[in-house]
Amino acid sequence: MKLLNGVRELSQPLAASILTIGNFDGVHLGHQALLERVVQIAREQKVPSVLMTFEPHPVKVLHPDRKLTRIFDFEDQRVRLEQAGIDMLVVEPFSREFSQVPAERYLSEWIYRPFSPRAVIVGYDFSFGADRKGSIDFLRSKSDDLGFSVEVLPPVKVDGEICSSTRIRQALESGDVALANKLLGRYFYVEGIVERGAGRGRTIGIPTANLRSSAETFPAQGVYAAFAVTPTGRFKAMVNIGTNPTFVHQGHVTVEAHILDFDQDLYGSQIRLEFVDRLRSEKRFSGVGELVAQIRADIEQGRKVLSQ
């Protein structure tokens, strides 16, 4: 897959293409259906499949007050799009100035001239250009003159509701990682480097890997059944996201994984935690004994969840 930092990096216009445009945050089931269609048509017509997306996410630029976080980082997005079969990924730098480009100019300079699309395939809620005036109806009104077709894919629904990046974020904010996984079509995960913590887990016989991560999105505080992908394999794990209220009101949130049936040094290693289900919320216990008993019960419950 060829990666371009914006249309301006295209050395010469394409003779033909199948084009789609969008944010593709998380590359969830709805995105996957769209990508499948784009790649299918491109291969049938023997022309490149082109996907245009934006960095930063438009909401971060236009509505910073919303504090939107990416579901996964850009590298995850790049890998998923390449695996889907996209031939060219165009990452258009997004700014307030770019958001004011009129739909007519956008169509000419960012869609028609560089890519000569035979078809533009988009989602049901697609729009572009200043004030979102580049609607699907606008695109269709121009398509005949410019020689391309417009195909609009209907929303993908999960449990009767539309699959969307917003719904995934809401699921994660409430700790419903099982729903987030259904919408993503894969496990939600967080990656990071294992660093030394306070060492309290080891003193109570339940050592944990403390994760330092640059991820923007985390599930709600609580205890989760998960898989830990380490340099030596994939293992069952229990993950606590929280502030360790039994020991100290430290204020900041930590991510700690107790990896089951595992006794290796992971300090400095990168691991991935794949969240399967939330077991309970974090709470403060009366003492270490009560905490350890609860963790032991969590581990048994987690083993059952992860064995299913």
Residue frames as qw, qx, qy, qz and C-alpha x, y, z in Angstrom:
[[0.000, 0.887, 0.461, 0.000, 0.00, 0.00, 0.00],
 [0.403, 0.369, -0.014, 0.837, 1.32, 3.42, -0.96],
 [0.315, -0.737, -0.460, 0.382, 1.10, 6.07, 1.76],
 [0.294, 0.523, 0.145, 0.787, 0.85, 9.77, 0.88],
 [0.221, -0.463, -0.453, 0.729, 0.91, 12.71, 3.27],
 [0.266, 0.671, 0.202, -0.662, -1.83, 14.55, 1.43],
 [0.704, 0.638, 0.311, 0.007, -2.85, 14.96, -2.21],
 [0.163, 0.931, -0.300, -0.130, 0.11, 17.27, -2.80],
 [0.422, -0.507, 0.734, 0.164, 2.47, 14.28, -2.54],
 [0.793, 0.380, 0.476, -0.003, 0.87, 12.61, -5.56],
 [0.382, -0.350, 0.470, 0.714, 3.54, 12.83, -8.26],
 [0.198, 0.048, -0.541, -0.816, 1.01, 12.68, -11.09],
 [0.669, 0.021, 0.195, -0.717, -2.77, 12.24, -11.32],
 [0.456, 0.006, 0.890, -0.002, -4.12, 8.71, -11.49],
 [0.186, 0.008, -0.673, -0.716, -5.68, 7.61, -14.76],
 [0.653, -0.357, -0.424, -0.516, -8.53, 5.97, -12.84],
 [0.084, 0.166, -0.817, 0.546, -9.41, 4.77, -9.35],
 [0.511, -0.592, -0.576, -0.239, -12.13, 3.68, -6.96],
 [0.155, 0.379, -0.383, 0.828, -12.21, 6.22, -4.14],
 [0.508, -0.681, -0.525, -0.050, -13.56, 6.42, -0.62],
 [0.131, 0.514, -0.288, 0.797, -13.20, 9.20, 1.95],
 [0.662, -0.643, -0.268, -0.276, -13.68, 9.21, 5.72],
 [0.280, -0.767, 0.482, -0.319, -12.11, 9.15, 9.17],
 [0.841, 0.109, -0.530, -0.013, -12.10, 5.36, 9.63],
 [0.178, -0.576, 0.596, -0.530, -11.39, 5.68, 13.36],
 [0.636, -0.211, 0.656, -0.347, -11.11, 2.16, 14.73],
 [0.358, 0.243, -0.771, -0.467, -11.78, 0.49, 11.35],
 [0.493, 0.017, 0.702, -0.513, -14.92, -1.07, 12.84],
 [0.470, 0.273, 0.835, 0.081, -17.48, -3.38, 11.20],
 [0.398, 0.831, 0.284, -0.265, -19.14, -0.52, 9.33],
 [0.056, 0.796, -0.472, -0.374, -15.80, 0.59, 7.92],
 [0.386, -0.228, 0.867, 0.220, -14.90, -2.99, 7.04],
 [0.549, 0.537, 0.638, -0.058, -18.05, -3.38, 4.94],
 [0.307, 0.913, -0.033, -0.266, -17.19, -0.19, 3.05],
 [0.150, -0.665, 0.669, 0.297, -13.58, -1.23, 2.51],
 [0.546, 0.065, 0.828, 0.108, -14.65, -4.63, 1.23],
 [0.526, 0.733, 0.419, -0.102, -16.88, -2.97, -1.37],
 [0.128, 0.905, -0.289, -0.285, -14.20, -0.49, -2.47],
 [0.287, -0.473, 0.794, 0.252, -11.58, -3.22, -2.91],
 [0.599, 0.302, 0.742, 0.003, -14.06, -5.50, -4.70],
 [0.485, 0.836, 0.215, -0.138, -14.97, -2.87, -7.31],
 [0.006, -0.842, 0.469, 0.266, -11.36, -1.76, -7.76],
 [0.412, -0.277, 0.842, 0.210, -10.23, -5.32, -8.45],
 [0.599, 0.511, 0.615, -0.041, -13.11, -5.97, -10.81],
 [0.406, 0.909, 0.080, -0.054, -12.20, -2.86, -12.80],
 [0.826, 0.073, 0.018, 0.559, -8.44, -3.40, -12.41],
 [0.146, 0.767, -0.081, 0.620, -7.80, 0.09, -11.06],
 [0.308, 0.136, -0.649, 0.682, -6.28, 1.24, -7.75],
 [0.436, -0.734, -0.517, -0.059, -8.40, 1.48, -4.61],
 [0.261, 0.380, -0.247, 0.852, -7.78, 4.84, -2.92],
 [0.445, -0.712, -0.533, 0.106, -8.75, 5.89, 0.59],
 [0.173, 0.541, -0.167, 0.806, -8.51, 9.47, 1.83],
 [0.552, -0.659, -0.481, 0.170, -8.53, 10.17, 5.53],
 [0.037, 0.862, -0.072, 0.500, -7.49, 13.08, 7.75],
 [0.722, -0.332, -0.355, 0.493, -4.96, 13.81, 10.47],
 [0.147, 0.001, 0.825, -0.546, -5.65, 15.14, 13.02],
 [0.045, 0.523, 0.850, 0.044, -9.24, 13.96, 13.33],
 [0.011, 0.536, 0.296, 0.791, -11.48, 16.87, 12.19],
 [0.523, -0.750, -0.375, -0.154, -13.36, 16.93, 15.50],
 [0.672, -0.400, -0.172, 0.599, -10.08, 17.56, 17.37],
 [0.321, 0.119, 0.172, 0.924, -9.46, 20.64, 15.22],
 [0.193, -0.473, -0.379, -0.772, -12.97, 22.05, 14.96],
 [0.646, -0.617, -0.152, -0.423, -14.32, 21.06, 18.40],
 [0.409, 0.350, -0.705, 0.461, -11.37, 20.70, 20.81],
 [0.433, -0.344, 0.408, -0.727, -13.79, 21.13, 23.73],
 [0.914, -0.049, -0.158, -0.371, -15.20, 17.67, 23.03],
 [0.330, -0.601, 0.723, -0.078, -11.79, 16.14, 23.93],
 [0.933, 0.255, -0.076, -0.240, -12.22, 13.38, 21.36],
 [0.407, -0.547, 0.719, 0.135, -9.74, 10.52, 21.60],
 [0.548, 0.367, -0.654, -0.370, -8.67, 8.12, 18.86],
 [0.945, -0.195, 0.061, -0.257, -9.82, 4.54, 19.43],
 [0.885, -0.115, 0.188, 0.410, -6.47, 3.26, 18.16],
 [0.220, -0.678, 0.281, 0.642, -3.36, 5.01, 16.92],
 [0.514, 0.661, -0.260, -0.480, -2.61, 5.78, 13.27],
 [0.052, 0.420, -0.889, -0.177, -0.33, 2.76, 12.86],
 [0.413, 0.198, 0.856, -0.239, -3.21, 0.42, 13.71],
 [0.542, 0.662, 0.212, -0.473, -5.35, 2.20, 11.12],
 [0.290, 0.661, -0.575, -0.386, -2.62, 1.95, 8.47],
 [0.132, -0.210, 0.968, 0.035, -2.12, -1.77, 9.08],
 [0.475, 0.370, 0.723, -0.339, -5.87, -2.51, 9.00],
 [0.513, 0.711, -0.011, -0.480, -6.38, -0.58, 5.76],
 [0.189, 0.553, -0.757, -0.292, -3.46, -2.36, 4.13],
 [0.263, -0.014, 0.958, -0.113, -4.80, -5.73, 5.27],
 [0.532, 0.528, 0.479, -0.457, -8.17, -4.81, 3.77],
 [0.642, 0.320, 0.551, 0.427, -6.51, -4.43, 0.37],
 [0.159, 0.961, 0.100, -0.201, -6.41, -0.66, -0.06],
 [0.778, 0.352, 0.088, 0.512, -3.76, 0.28, -2.66],
 [0.308, 0.400, -0.106, 0.856, -3.24, 3.94, -1.77],
 [0.381, -0.721, -0.506, 0.281, -3.78, 5.70, 1.55],
 [0.230, 0.551, 0.032, 0.801, -3.88, 9.49, 1.40],
 [0.422, -0.595, -0.512, 0.453, -3.63, 11.16, 4.81],
 [0.172, 0.717, 0.197, 0.647, -4.71, 14.74, 4.25],
 [0.286, -0.091, -0.473, 0.829, -3.46, 17.22, 6.88],
 [0.169, -0.746, -0.595, -0.247, -6.57, 18.71, 8.47],
 [0.240, -0.121, -0.268, 0.925, -6.77, 22.31, 9.66],
 [0.205, 0.657, 0.467, -0.555, -9.37, 25.02, 10.13],
 [0.184, 0.541, -0.377, -0.729, -8.29, 26.48, 6.80],
 [0.069, 0.047, -0.924, -0.372, -8.82, 23.16, 5.06],
 [0.129, 0.453, 0.837, -0.279, -12.29, 22.85, 6.64],
 [0.238, 0.683, 0.192, -0.663, -13.27, 26.08, 4.83],
 [0.062, -0.182, 0.728, 0.658, -12.52, 24.78, 1.33],
 [0.634, 0.240, 0.066, -0.732, -15.80, 25.07, -0.64],
 [0.792, 0.089, 0.594, -0.110, -17.34, 21.81, -1.82],
 [0.700, 0.710, 0.012, -0.077, -16.87, 22.72, -5.51],
 [0.196, 0.798, -0.564, 0.080, -13.13, 23.31, -5.08],
 [0.551, -0.364, 0.730, -0.178, -12.77, 20.24, -2.86],
 [0.854, 0.320, 0.390, -0.130, -14.41, 18.08, -5.52],
 [0.607, 0.775, -0.171, 0.028, -12.15, 19.47, -8.22],
 [0.193, 0.768, -0.563, 0.236, -8.80, 19.61, -6.41],
 [0.351, -0.415, 0.776, -0.321, -9.03, 16.77, -3.90],
 [0.738, 0.147, 0.615, -0.236, -11.23, 14.25, -5.68],
 [0.759, 0.612, 0.189, -0.120, -11.58, 14.62, -9.46],
 [0.381, 0.840, -0.387, -0.010, -8.24, 15.97, -10.69],
 [0.171, -0.608, 0.770, -0.091, -5.88, 13.81, -8.61],
 [0.452, -0.111, 0.870, -0.163, -7.75, 10.49, -8.69],
 [0.430, 0.173, -0.561, -0.685, -10.06, 10.43, -11.74],
 [0.391, -0.017, 0.849, -0.356, -12.45, 8.16, -9.85],
 [0.293, -0.135, -0.779, -0.537, -14.71, 5.81, -11.75],
 [0.556, -0.593, -0.541, -0.217, -16.70, 5.40, -8.57],
 [0.045, -0.428, 0.499, -0.752, -16.85, 7.22, -5.23],
 [0.644, -0.355, -0.670, -0.099, -18.06, 4.84, -2.53],
 [0.025, -0.388, 0.431, -0.814, -19.02, 6.39, 0.81],
 [0.108, -0.287, -0.865, 0.397, -20.96, 5.78, 4.00],
 [0.057, -0.711, -0.670, -0.203, -24.55, 6.91, 4.57],
 [0.278, -0.890, -0.238, 0.272, -23.51, 9.96, 6.63],
 [0.627, -0.002, 0.211, 0.750, -20.79, 11.25, 4.32],
 [0.189, 0.963, 0.190, 0.038, -20.23, 14.95, 3.61],
 [0.672, -0.089, 0.067, 0.732, -17.29, 17.20, 2.78],
 [0.249, 0.504, 0.203, 0.802, -16.23, 20.79, 2.27],
 [0.014, -0.117, 0.327, -0.937, -17.09, 24.03, 4.06],
 [0.532, -0.016, 0.289, -0.796, -20.26, 23.82, 6.16],
 [0.429, 0.042, 0.902, -0.034, -20.57, 20.17, 5.03],
 [0.544, 0.535, 0.019, -0.646, -22.20, 21.38, 1.79],
 [0.337, 0.375, -0.794, -0.339, -20.57, 18.56, -0.11],
 [0.710, -0.047, 0.517, -0.477, -23.46, 16.23, 0.59],
 [0.483, 0.063, 0.847, 0.211, -24.21, 12.94, -1.11],
 [0.458, 0.757, 0.455, -0.106, -26.84, 14.74, -3.22],
 [0.087, 0.894, -0.277, -0.340, -24.23, 17.32, -4.24],
 [0.334, -0.399, 0.794, 0.313, -21.81, 14.55, -5.21],
 [0.511, 0.360, 0.775, 0.093, -24.47, 12.80, -7.27],
 [0.350, 0.872, 0.221, -0.261, -25.42, 16.05, -9.01],
 [0.069, 0.825, -0.467, -0.312, -21.85, 16.37, -10.29],
 [0.633, -0.243, 0.722, 0.135, -21.10, 12.74, -11.00],
 [0.727, 0.535, 0.427, 0.059, -22.53, 12.46, -14.51],
 [0.324, 0.936, -0.139, 0.003, -20.61, 15.45, -15.82],
 [0.160, -0.760, 0.630, -0.017, -17.39, 14.22, -14.26],
 [0.701, 0.314, -0.604, -0.211, -17.88, 10.61, -15.29],
 [0.153, 0.175, -0.904, 0.360, -18.06, 8.71, -12.01],
 [0.579, -0.469, -0.582, -0.326, -20.76, 6.83, -10.15],
 [0.213, -0.454, 0.514, -0.696, -21.69, 7.36, -6.51],
 [0.672, -0.240, -0.693, -0.103, -22.45, 4.41, -4.25],
 [0.314, -0.535, 0.391, -0.680, -23.70, 4.89, -0.71],
 [0.460, -0.052, -0.879, 0.119, -23.46, 1.99, 1.72],
 [0.579, -0.649, -0.234, -0.435, -26.16, 1.68, 4.37],
 [0.269, -0.647, 0.578, -0.418, -25.18, 1.56, 8.04],
 [0.564, 0.026, -0.821, 0.087, -24.10, -1.71, 9.59],
 [0.575, -0.564, 0.098, -0.584, -26.17, -2.51, 12.67],
 [0.406, 0.114, -0.847, 0.323, -25.13, -4.49, 15.74],
 [0.112, -0.379, -0.790, 0.468, -27.84, -5.48, 18.23],
 [0.120, 0.782, 0.607, 0.071, -30.28, -3.29, 16.30],
 [0.102, -0.939, -0.022, 0.327, -28.20, -0.10, 16.55],
 [0.596, 0.774, -0.166, 0.135, -25.83, 1.54, 14.10],
 [0.829, -0.227, 0.003, 0.511, -22.18, 0.58, 14.41],
 [0.240, 0.907, -0.037, 0.344, -20.15, 3.77, 14.80],
 [0.506, 0.282, -0.471, 0.665, -16.93, 5.07, 16.34],
 [0.304, -0.473, 0.218, -0.798, -19.03, 7.15, 18.74],
 [0.875, -0.305, -0.121, -0.355, -20.87, 4.08, 19.98],
 [0.829, 0.097, -0.421, 0.354, -17.56, 2.28, 20.51],
 [0.195, 0.397, -0.407, 0.799, -16.22, 5.16, 22.59],
 [0.577, -0.429, 0.093, -0.688, -19.40, 5.21, 24.66],
 [0.940, -0.152, -0.296, -0.075, -19.12, 1.46, 25.26],
 [0.659, 0.198, -0.441, 0.576, -15.52, 1.85, 26.42],
 [0.093, -0.477, 0.269, -0.832, -16.38, 4.81, 28.66],
 [0.751, -0.369, 0.084, -0.542, -18.90, 2.60, 30.46],
 [0.358, -0.442, 0.816, -0.098, -16.51, -0.37, 30.61],
 [0.852, 0.267, 0.363, -0.265, -18.54, -2.47, 28.16],
 [0.066, -0.560, 0.702, 0.435, -15.55, -3.86, 26.31],
 [0.459, 0.183, 0.866, 0.079, -17.60, -6.86, 25.13],
 [0.439, 0.793, 0.381, -0.184, -19.86, -4.52, 23.13],
 [0.062, 0.839, -0.370, -0.393, -16.88, -2.54, 21.85],
 [0.330, -0.284, 0.850, 0.297, -15.36, -5.80, 20.61],
 [0.503, 0.482, 0.717, -0.015, -18.57, -6.73, 18.78],
 [0.320, 0.904, 0.120, -0.258, -18.61, -3.36, 17.04],
 [0.059, -0.759, 0.558, 0.329, -14.93, -3.53, 16.16],
 [0.919, 0.310, -0.196, -0.144, -15.03, -7.13, 14.98],
 [0.679, 0.271, -0.506, 0.458, -11.87, -7.71, 17.06],
 [0.576, -0.565, -0.424, 0.410, -10.58, -7.11, 20.56],
 [0.012, -0.957, 0.093, -0.276, -10.13, -3.58, 21.81],
 [0.844, -0.127, -0.212, 0.476, -6.56, -3.36, 23.01],
 [0.131, -0.973, 0.186, -0.025, -4.03, -1.08, 24.66],
 [0.852, 0.237, -0.205, 0.419, -0.30, -1.36, 23.98],
 [0.177, -0.936, 0.225, -0.203, 2.60, -0.06, 26.02],
 [0.494, 0.446, -0.648, 0.371, 5.93, -0.63, 27.70],
 [0.763, -0.521, -0.377, 0.061, 6.18, -2.51, 31.00],
 [0.176, 0.647, -0.390, 0.631, 7.79, -0.33, 33.66],
 [0.384, -0.108, -0.768, 0.501, 8.56, -0.77, 37.33],
 [0.396, -0.697, -0.295, -0.519, 5.73, 0.08, 39.70],
 [0.404, -0.683, 0.373, -0.480, 5.50, 0.20, 43.48],
 [0.333, 0.274, -0.895, 0.116, 5.97, -3.57, 43.69],
 [0.528, -0.178, 0.490, -0.671, 2.93, -4.09, 45.92],
 [0.875, 0.154, -0.205, -0.411, 1.56, -6.88, 43.72],
 [0.639, 0.320, -0.676, 0.178, 4.64, -9.00, 44.18],
 [0.064, -0.317, 0.690, -0.648, 4.60, -8.53, 47.97],
 [0.668, -0.004, 0.411, -0.621, 1.10, -10.04, 48.13],
 [0.494, -0.047, 0.857, 0.136, 1.95, -12.88, 45.74],
 [0.534, 0.669, 0.517, 0.021, 0.13, -11.43, 42.74],
 [0.346, -0.369, 0.283, 0.815, 2.77, -9.65, 40.62],
 [0.462, 0.790, 0.373, -0.155, 1.61, -7.22, 37.97],
 [0.504, 0.163, 0.325, 0.783, 3.05, -5.71, 34.81],
 [0.026, 0.765, 0.269, -0.585, 2.60, -1.95, 34.96],
 [0.546, 0.480, 0.493, 0.479, 1.90, -0.52, 31.53],
 [0.062, -0.601, 0.032, 0.796, 3.09, 2.87, 30.31],
 [0.444, 0.453, 0.697, 0.334, 1.01, 3.61, 27.24],
 [0.023, -0.210, 0.158, 0.965, 0.55, 6.52, 24.85],
 [0.007, -0.466, -0.826, -0.317, -2.94, 5.29, 23.90],
 [0.168, -0.231, -0.001, -0.958, -5.63, 7.98, 23.86],
 [0.714, -0.261, -0.179, -0.625, -8.57, 5.74, 24.75],
 [0.099, 0.160, -0.927, 0.326, -8.87, 3.40, 27.75],
 [0.461, -0.482, -0.700, -0.254, -11.83, 1.46, 29.14],
 [0.453, -0.747, 0.024, -0.486, -13.51, 2.70, 32.32],
 [0.083, -0.506, 0.755, -0.409, -11.81, 2.02, 35.62],
 [0.892, -0.139, 0.147, -0.405, -12.35, -1.53, 36.81],
 [0.442, -0.364, 0.814, 0.102, -11.12, -5.12, 36.63],
 [0.709, 0.479, -0.223, -0.468, -11.08, -6.93, 33.28],
 [0.826, -0.046, 0.533, 0.179, -10.44, -10.36, 31.87],
 [0.372, 0.833, -0.282, -0.297, -7.96, -9.97, 29.02],
 [0.933, 0.141, 0.075, 0.324, -5.25, -11.57, 26.96],
 [0.229, -0.858, 0.318, 0.333, -1.69, -10.30, 27.26],
 [0.842, 0.500, -0.004, 0.203, 0.36, -10.53, 24.09],
 [0.462, -0.784, 0.336, 0.244, 4.01, -10.62, 25.14],
 [0.263, 0.687, -0.620, -0.271, 7.29, -11.19, 23.27],
 [0.072, -0.249, 0.966, -0.015, 7.08, -14.88, 24.24],
 [0.119, -0.305, -0.920, -0.217, 3.41, -15.57, 23.56],
 [0.405, -0.401, -0.189, -0.800, -0.22, -14.81, 24.36],
 [0.262, -0.109, -0.858, 0.429, -1.44, -15.46, 27.90],
 [0.347, -0.733, -0.543, -0.217, -4.59, -15.07, 29.96],
 [0.298, 0.129, -0.345, 0.881, -4.51, -12.03, 32.21],
 [0.206, -0.804, -0.539, 0.145, -6.40, -9.92, 34.69],
 [0.324, 0.361, 0.035, 0.874, -6.14, -6.17, 34.19],
 [0.234, -0.744, -0.488, 0.393, -6.88, -3.45, 36.72],
 [0.242, 0.504, 0.158, 0.814, -7.42, 0.09, 35.51],
 [0.431, -0.821, -0.344, -0.145, -7.65, 2.49, 38.41],
 [0.016, 0.812, -0.312, 0.493, -6.02, 4.29, 41.31],
 [0.590, 0.014, -0.727, 0.350, -5.36, 1.41, 43.78],
 [0.354, -0.677, 0.012, -0.645, -7.61, 2.91, 46.47],
 [0.868, -0.431, -0.244, 0.032, -6.89, 0.15, 49.02],
 [0.747, -0.074, -0.149, 0.643, -3.23, 1.16, 49.23],
 [0.255, -0.376, -0.044, 0.890, -3.13, 4.86, 48.49],
 [0.374, 0.828, 0.384, -0.166, -5.21, 7.61, 46.91],
 [0.545, -0.204, 0.349, 0.735, -2.60, 8.30, 44.28],
 [0.249, 0.678, 0.060, -0.689, -4.91, 10.29, 42.05],
 [0.353, 0.502, -0.562, -0.555, -3.57, 9.17, 38.69],
 [0.929, 0.126, 0.149, -0.313, -4.87, 6.10, 36.87],
 [0.140, -0.510, 0.822, 0.212, -2.62, 3.10, 36.25],
 [0.874, 0.222, -0.252, -0.353, -2.95, 0.02, 34.04],
 [0.256, -0.492, 0.820, -0.142, -1.71, -3.16, 35.73],
 [0.834, 0.153, -0.386, -0.363, -1.88, -6.69, 34.34],
 [0.549, -0.386, 0.728, -0.145, -1.51, -9.88, 36.34],
 [0.599, 0.378, -0.590, -0.387, -0.55, -12.44, 33.70],
 [0.878, -0.246, 0.278, -0.302, -1.73, -15.92, 34.61],
 [0.948, -0.013, 0.256, 0.187, 0.66, -18.89, 34.67],
 [0.545, 0.730, -0.083, 0.405, 3.53, -16.60, 33.74],
 [0.612, -0.732, 0.070, 0.291, 6.85, -15.89, 35.46],
 [0.683, 0.298, 0.166, 0.646, 9.12, -13.93, 33.15],
 [0.256, -0.541, -0.084, 0.797, 10.80, -10.55, 33.37],
 [0.386, 0.701, 0.519, 0.300, 8.91, -8.11, 31.12],
 [0.199, -0.821, -0.065, 0.531, 10.50, -4.84, 32.25],
 [0.063, -0.551, 0.441, 0.706, 11.16, -2.70, 29.20],
 [0.211, 0.153, 0.881, 0.396, 9.15, -4.99, 26.90],
 [0.413, 0.062, -0.153, -0.896, 6.20, -3.92, 24.81],
 [0.132, 0.228, 0.961, -0.087, 3.00, -5.86, 25.43],
 [0.356, -0.193, -0.381, -0.831, -0.56, -5.65, 24.17],
 [0.222, 0.158, 0.809, -0.521, -3.59, -6.10, 26.43],
 [0.302, -0.186, -0.655, -0.667, -6.67, -7.37, 24.59],
 [0.344, -0.039, 0.543, -0.766, -9.77, -6.72, 26.68],
 [0.193, -0.183, -0.924, -0.274, -12.43, -9.45, 26.72],
 [0.421, -0.661, -0.538, -0.311, -14.93, -8.56, 29.46],
 [0.101, -0.541, 0.386, -0.741, -15.32, -6.37, 32.53],
 [0.491, -0.207, -0.826, 0.185, -15.62, -8.30, 35.79],
 [0.361, -0.760, -0.483, 0.243, -16.30, -5.53, 38.28],
 [0.091, 0.926, -0.057, 0.362, -15.63, -1.92, 39.18],
 [0.478, 0.264, -0.547, 0.634, -12.61, -0.93, 41.22],
 [0.530, -0.757, -0.192, -0.330, -13.28, -0.52, 44.92],
 [0.025, 0.616, -0.609, 0.500, -11.50, 0.07, 48.19],
 [0.782, -0.238, -0.576, -0.009, -11.10, -2.90, 50.55],
 [0.581, -0.801, 0.014, -0.142, -10.70, -2.90, 54.31],
 [0.458, -0.683, 0.547, 0.156, -7.24, -4.42, 54.11],
 [0.181, 0.505, -0.770, -0.346, -4.78, -6.52, 52.16],
 [0.287, 0.020, 0.951, -0.112, -6.42, -9.81, 53.16],
 [0.515, 0.574, 0.493, -0.403, -9.79, -8.81, 51.77],
 [0.358, 0.731, -0.336, -0.475, -8.14, -7.46, 48.61],
 [0.006, -0.374, 0.904, 0.208, -6.19, -10.67, 47.97],
 [0.408, 0.248, 0.851, -0.219, -9.32, -12.81, 48.48],
 [0.510, 0.699, 0.221, -0.449, -11.19, -10.70, 45.92],
 [0.247, 0.664, -0.582, -0.400, -8.32, -10.87, 43.42],
 [0.207, -0.144, 0.966, 0.055, -8.23, -14.67, 43.78],
 [0.481, 0.492, 0.661, -0.299, -11.96, -14.76, 43.07],
 [0.390, 0.768, -0.138, -0.489, -11.45, -12.42, 40.09],
 [0.021, 0.488, -0.814, -0.315, -8.79, -14.74, 38.69],
 [0.336, 0.144, 0.929, -0.051, -11.10, -17.76, 38.88],
 [0.465, 0.690, 0.407, -0.377, -13.93, -15.84, 37.23],
 [0.229, 0.762, -0.384, -0.468, -11.53, -14.51, 34.61],
 [0.198, -0.261, 0.914, 0.239, -10.25, -17.98, 33.77],
 [0.442, 0.425, 0.778, -0.140, -13.82, -19.08, 33.04],
 [0.372, 0.819, 0.104, -0.425, -14.52, -16.04, 30.87],
 [0.125, 0.712, -0.574, -0.385, -11.28, -16.45, 28.89],
 [0.308, -0.122, 0.935, 0.124, -11.79, -20.21, 28.40],
 [0.557, 0.533, 0.547, -0.327, -15.13, -19.71, 26.67]]
